[in-house]
Amino acid sequence: MHPHDGQLKAYLRGSFPSVRDVDDVVQESYLRVWKAHAVRPILSAKAFLFKVARHIALDSVQGGRVSLEDHGGNLAALAVMPGSSDLAGSVEADERVHLLASALITLPPRCREIVMLRKLRGIPRRDVAGRLGISEKTVDEQLARGVRRLEQYVRLHGGESRRA
């Protein structure tokens, strides 16, 4: 897996620019892949590593970061794929997350930041405006524009139209 280190870091930096510590995501990815490998063989280590890293990065961006310290160093307590054990449900959820992540990447940086802060992290608009140094009206306008673009993207790429 370590030969993919540079590629994985570049992917994470490009796809998830708001992730603060890419090295932590990479290390956590290695731990989860190691745990999964202890249970059963992994057919494509590189693909699995990138998928796990994407899940961790999305969790980090959404504020639901899971770290080894949260589990007292217990590797067995870490889930490889969060959510239900139902494979079909997990695959469907993964596809929805991937579609949303792809849609978010297409937004202009400021618009993406506002959508993520308001919709994914649930930060009040007043706090978002203060944090970004803009008016609350601008937050509302950018949020509305971003949600419309996300809905269009989801419709064009085969998903159902759901509000972000």
ZADRENSE-214699 format. One line per 3 residues: number of its first residue (from 1); their letters; for each residue x negated, z negated, y of C-alpha. Coordinates in Angstrom, 1 decimal. Layout:
REM residues N
NUM) a) X:Z:Y; ...
//
This chain:
REM residues 164
1) mhp) 0.0:0.0:0.0; -2.8:-0.8:2.4; -3.8:2.9:2.7
4) hdg) -0.4:3.4:4.5; -1.2:0.7:7.1; -2.0:3.0:10.0
7) qlk) 0.8:5.3:9.3; 3.3:2.4:9.0; 2.1:0.9:12.3
10) ayl) 2.4:4.2:14.0; 5.9:4.8:12.6; 7.0:1.3:13.7
13) rgs) 5.5:1.7:17.2; 7.2:5.1:17.7; 10.6:4.2:16.2
16) fps) 10.9:0.6:17.4; 9.1:0.3:20.7; 10.8:-3.0:21.5
19) vrd) 9.3:-4.7:18.5; 6.7:-7.1:20.0; 4.4:-7.7:17.0
22) vdd) 4.1:-4.7:14.7; 1.4:-6.5:12.7; 3.9:-9.3:11.8
25) vvq) 6.5:-6.7:10.6; 3.8:-5.0:8.5; 2.7:-8.3:6.9
28) esy) 6.3:-9.3:6.2; 6.9:-5.9:4.7; 3.9:-6.3:2.3
31) lrv) 5.3:-9.7:1.3; 8.7:-8.4:0.5; 7.3:-5.4:-1.4
34) wka) 5.1:-7.7:-3.4; 8.1:-9.9:-4.2; 10.2:-6.9:-5.3
37) hav) 7.3:-5.5:-7.4; 7.1:-8.9:-9.2; 10.7:-8.4:-10.3
40) rpi) 10.5:-4.8:-11.3; 8.2:-1.8:-10.9; 8.5:0.3:-7.7
43) lsa) 8.6:4.0:-8.2; 7.5:5.1:-4.7; 5.6:2.3:-3.0
46) kaf) 5.1:4.2:0.3; 8.8:5.0:0.6; 9.9:1.5:-0.3
49) lfk) 7.4:0.0:2.1; 8.6:2.1:5.0; 12.3:1.3:4.1
52) var) 11.5:-2.5:4.0; 9.6:-2.3:7.3; 12.5:-0.4:8.9
55) hia) 14.9:-3.2:7.8; 12.6:-5.9:9.2; 12.0:-4.0:12.5
58) lds) 15.8:-3.6:12.9; 16.3:-7.3:12.2; 13.6:-8.1:14.8
61) vqg) 15.1:-5.9:17.4; 18.6:-7.4:16.8; 17.2:-10.9:17.1
64) grv) 17.9:-11.8:13.5; 14.2:-11.9:12.5; 13.4:-13.5:9.2
67) sle) 9.9:-14.9:8.7; 8.0:-16.6:6.0; 7.9:-19.8:8.0
70) dhg) 11.8:-19.8:7.9; 11.6:-20.3:4.2; 8.8:-22.9:4.1
73) gnl) 6.4:-20.3:2.6; 8.7:-19.8:-0.4; 8.4:-16.1:-1.3
76) aal) 11.3:-16.4:-3.8; 13.7:-17.2:-0.9; 13.1:-13.9:0.8
79) avm) 15.6:-11.2:0.1; 14.3:-7.7:-0.3; 17.5:-6.2:1.0
82) pgs) 19.7:-8.4:3.1; 23.4:-8.3:2.3; 25.4:-8.1:-0.9
85) sdl) 24.0:-7.4:-4.3; 26.5:-4.5:-4.6; 24.3:-1.4:-4.7
88) ags) 26.9:1.0:-3.3; 27.6:-1.4:-0.5; 23.9:-1.9:0.3
91) vea) 23.3:1.9:0.3; 26.3:2.5:2.6; 25.2:-0.3:4.9
94) der) 21.6:1.1:4.9; 23.0:4.5:5.9; 25.0:3.1:8.7
97) vhl) 22.0:1.1:10.0; 19.8:4.2:9.8; 22.4:6.3:11.6
100) las) 22.7:3.8:14.4; 18.9:3.4:14.7; 18.5:7.2:14.8
103) ali) 21.2:7.3:17.5; 19.6:4.5:19.5; 16.3:6.4:19.5
106) tlp) 17.9:9.4:21.3; 19.0:7.3:24.2; 16.9:7.1:27.4
109) prc) 14.7:4.0:27.4; 16.6:2.0:30.0; 20.0:2.9:28.6
112) rei) 18.8:2.0:25.0; 17.5:-1.3:26.3; 20.8:-2.2:27.9
115) vml) 22.8:-1.2:24.8; 20.5:-3.3:22.6; 20.6:-6.3:24.8
118) rkl) 24.4:-6.2:25.4; 25.7:-5.0:22.0; 23.1:-6.0:19.5
121) rgi) 21.9:-9.3:21.0; 25.1:-10.2:22.8; 23.4:-11.1:26.0
124) prr) 25.9:-11.4:28.9; 25.8:-8.6:31.5; 24.8:-11.0:34.3
127) dva) 21.7:-12.0:32.3; 20.9:-8.4:31.4; 21.1:-7.4:35.1
130) grl) 18.9:-10.3:36.1; 16.4:-9.6:33.4; 16.1:-5.9:34.3
133) gis) 16.4:-6.4:38.0; 19.5:-4.2:38.4; 23.1:-4.7:39.4
136) ekt) 25.9:-5.7:37.0; 27.6:-2.5:37.8; 24.6:-0.5:36.7
139) vde) 24.6:-2.5:33.5; 28.3:-1.5:32.9; 27.7:2.2:33.7
142) qla) 24.6:2.4:31.5; 26.3:0.6:28.7; 29.4:2.9:28.9
145) rgv) 27.1:6.0:29.0; 25.1:4.7:26.0; 28.1:3.9:23.9
148) rrl) 29.6:7.3:24.6; 26.3:9.0:23.5; 26.1:6.8:20.4
151) eqy) 29.6:7.8:19.4; 28.9:11.5:20.0; 25.7:11.2:17.9
154) vrl) 27.5:9.5:15.0; 30.3:12.1:15.1; 27.8:15.0:15.1
157) hgg) 25.8:13.5:12.2; 28.5:12.8:9.8; 29.5:9.3:10.5
160) esr) 32.8:7.8:11.6; 33.2:7.1:15.3; 32.9:3.3:15.7
163) ra) 32.1:1.5:18.8; 28.6:0.1:18.8
//
